[in-house]
Amino acid sequence: MKLDLNLLQVFDAVYTAGGITPAARELGLTQPAVSNALKRLREHLGDPLFERSGNAFVATPEAHRLAPIIHDALTSIERSMSVSEGFDPAQSDRMFSMIVPDAIEPMILNDLLQHTLTQSPGIQFDVQPLHGSDFNQSLLSKQVDLGFFVLPSQDDQLNSAYLLDDEACIAVRADHPVYGDRDTFTLEDMGKVGLVSVVAELRALTHLEHEMRASNVKRRIISTVTRMWSIPFIVARTDLAGAMSRRMAESVADDLKLKLFKPPINRPIHQWYMIWHKDNDDDPAHVWLREQVLMVFRALLERTPDWPVYPSHA
């Protein structure tokens, strides 16, 4: 009996999504259609592939063995068709997947989405968080198209491209009763002001956290949040201060009326890099995606070319 290759697409979607319902949504099919396709593939392979365990949908050992083989094969077919047929972003309905830290998520997506909405309306983006992901493995297995990180990849199978420099800043609201008229933010201030901060496991990944601990700076963390993006909105409406990416803060400082300070401690500037699998170097669709991202960051650098003295936003 010949194997219908469409069944492999269903298997890949179910395995990746972790269930029939999300796979059906991703494939644009009904749940019965996905269940029926999975039943046919089970019969062809002589293995249940997925089994219910309580509320979980668990892959069998055979499914785990086949998953990377099938995914790589489907990716190779898609890439070969893309190369042979060319890539027309205006007509494409491709979904690109990316692992994006929240510190630069709006920097990438704001302009990227606006451009694609007008020039490439069929293209979609599946954006996954850095925290909790298996970053390298997701790129090596080609489960994601792009990843963004503060270091270039050292893996021989991955390529990296520098995007821009970034550093931390301290943000308060522009009319803050204590810091609204101040020009500097000191270590003493850091120990006095109430802070909103990302959770400890995320703080531990930052250079600023290491420097603060090394300097034995005691801080009054009033509340933690799970996403850095929550910080500017909270400090804009409270008397709390917050440490965050300078690039992130600058993107909302005018709208939220924030005042930004350089941190009261020397710390290294870090760089952001775009990372992808070398197999995608010549894929026209992937080349287009990388060019769009680089265009976004070039425009960002043109808007903020220097390290400014942070102004008060009236």
N, C-alpha and C positions, 0 to 999 in steps of 0.2 A: 504494500500500500504506500503510495506516494505521500510525503509529508507536505501539508499546506504551510508555506512559510508565514502566512498570516497568523498561524497558531503560535509561532515563535515570538511574534510581536506582542501578542497577548500575554504570553508567559513572561516576557521581559518587563512588561508594564505591571503585571501583578506582583512579580518579585520585587521590583523597584519601589512600587507604591505601598506594598505590604498588605494588600487586600483587593478584593474584587471591586468594591464600590469606588475607591479612589482610582483604580486602574480604568474602570469604565468611564469615569469623568475625564481622565487624561486622554483616552482614546476616542472619546466622542461616541461611545457605544452604550447600549443598554446593559444593565447588569445581567439579564438572562443571556444576552449574546456573548458576554465575556465568560459566564459560567459554562455555556455550551461549548465554546472554543476550548476552554480548559479541560472539559470532560473528554473531548476528542483527542487532545494531546496526551492526557493521562492514559487513554486506551492505546494510543499509538506507542507510547514509551513503556507501558506496563508499570507505572509508578504513580502513586497519588500526588506527588509533587508538593502539595500543600495540604495541611491538616489543621483542624480546629483544636485548640488547646485552651479551654475556657473562652475568653473573649479574644484570644490571640489567633492570628492566622500564620501558622508556622511552616516554613519550608522544610522539606525532607532533605536528608543528606544528598540524595541524587539531584534535587533541585539546586542545592548549593554548589554542587559540582558543575552542573550545566550552565548556571546563571552567567558567570563571566565569559564562557565560551560563546553562548548565544548573544550576549550583549556586544561582544567584540565583533562577531560576525555581522550583526545588524548594523553596527556603526560603520564597518568597512563597506558594506553594501550602500549605505546612505551616502558615505563620503565619495564612493566611486561614481554614484549616480550624479552627485553634485558636481563633480569634476567634469564628467562627460556632458552633462546637460547645461553646465554653467550655473550661475547663481544670479537671479534677478531679485534684489531685495524688495522691489516694488510689488512683486507678484508672490513672493514666498510666504508660506504660513509656518515656517520653522520656529520651534521653540528652543531658545538657548538657555542653558542652565549655568548659573554662576554661584560661587561661594563668596559672599561679600561681608566683611566686618561692618558693624553698624556705624563705626566712626567715619566711613567713607561711602556708605550706601547712598545717601542723598546726593553726594557729589557726582556719583556715577549715574544714578537713575534719573535725576531731574531733567538733565539735558538729553540723555539717551532716549528716555521715553517720549519726550516732546518731539524729538527728531523722527523717531520711528513711527509715531502716531500720524505724522503728516506725510512722511516719505515712504514708509514701509508698514502700512496699517495691519498687515496680516501677521507680522512677526510678534512673538511673545517671549517673555523672559520668566524663567523660574529661578528666583533668588533664594538662596539658602544661607543661614547664618554660619559664621565661622565657629562660634562657640558650640561645642558638642558635635562638630563634624569630624570625620576622618579626612582631613584636608588633602594630604598627599595621595592617599589611596583613592580618593574620589577622582583626582586628576589622572592618576596612573591607569585606573580602570576605565577612564573616559566617561564616567557617569556624569561629570560636569564638564562644560566647555572651557570655563575660565575660573581662576581663583585669584584672590587678592590678599597680599600679605606684606609684612614689614621687612621681610628679607627675601632675596632672590632664592630660587630653588637650587639645591645642590645635586639634585637627581639627574642622572645622565639622560633620562627619557623626557625631561621637562625643560621648557624654555621660559625665560623671564624677561620682562621689559620694565625698565624704570618709569615711574609715572610722575612723582613729585615728592618734595620734602614736607614733613609735618612736625608739629610739636604740640605740647600741651599748653593750655591757658587756664586762667581762673576767670569765671564769669559771675557777674552779679547783675541785678537790674540797674538800669542807668540812674534811677532816682533812689538808689539804696540809701537809707538814712545815715549810714556810716561811710560807705565807700563811694557814694555817688560823686563826691567832690575830691576824692583822693586820686593821686597819680601813680602810686605804687601799692603793691600788696606784699607784706613782709612775712617772715616766718612767724613772728609774734601774732600777726593777723590770722595766719593759718591755724594757730592753736586756739584762737578765740572765736572765730566765726563759726556759726552752724553750717554744716556741709550736707549736701545731698551727693551721694556717690554710687557708682556701680557696685555690684556685689563683690565680696572679697575675692572670689576666684577670678573675676575679670580684672580687678585692680592689680592682682598679682602678676598679670601679664604686661603691665605698663612700666616704662622706665621711671616715671614720676613716683610711682609707689615704692620702687626700690630705693630711690634717692631719699624719699621722706623717711623711710625706715632706717636707712643708714645714718641720717642726721638726727634720729630720735625725736622727730617732730610729732607731738601729740595732737590729735585732731578730734573735733567734736562732730562726729558723723551722726546727724539726726535721723537720716533715713537712707536706705539703699534702694536702688532700682535695678531692674534686670537688663535695661537697655540704655546705652549712653544717650540715645536720642531723647529720653525723658528729661534729662538734666536741664537743658536750656529752657524748656517750658515751665519747669518747676521754679527755677531761680527767677524767671521773668515775673512770677506772681507771688513770690515770698521774699523774706529777708535772708534766705539761705544763699550760700555761694556753692559753686560746683566746678570741679576740674574736668576738662574734656578736650577733645581734639580742637586745635586752633582752627583748622580748615572747616570743621563742622560748625564751630561757633560763629565764624565769620559769615557762613552762608545764611544764618538766621538772625544775626545781631541787629540789623536794621529793623527787620519786621517785628522782633520781640523786644526791641529797645534794651539791649544788653550792653554792659560795659565790660571790656575784656582787659585782663592784666596778664603780664608775663609771670610765670610761676616764681616764687621767691627762692628758687634754688636752681643751680646749674644742672642741666640734664642734657643728654645727647639728642640731637634732632634725628628723627628716623625717616626712612624712605618707604614709600608704597610701591609695590611691584605687581604687575599683572603676570600670571603664570598659566601655562597651558601645555598640553602634551605635544611633543614634536611631530607626532603623526598628523597633527592638524595644520602643520606649517603651510601646506599648499592647498588646503581645502578652501575653495573660493568663498563659501559661506563663513568659515571661521576667519579668513583674512578680512572679510568685510566687518565682522564683529570687532576684531581687534582694532581696525582702523577707526571705527566709531568710538571706541573707548579712548583711544589716543587723542582723537579730535576733541573729546569732552575735556580731557585733562590739559590739552594745549590751551583751550579757551579759558580754563580756570586759572592757569598760570599767567595768562595775559591780563586777567582781571586783578590778580594779586601777585605781581612779580617780585616784590620785596617783602622782607619781614618788617611790617609796619610798627610804629608806636601805636599802641591800642588807644583809640579815642573814646571819649564819652559820647554816647549816642543820645542826643537831646530829644 
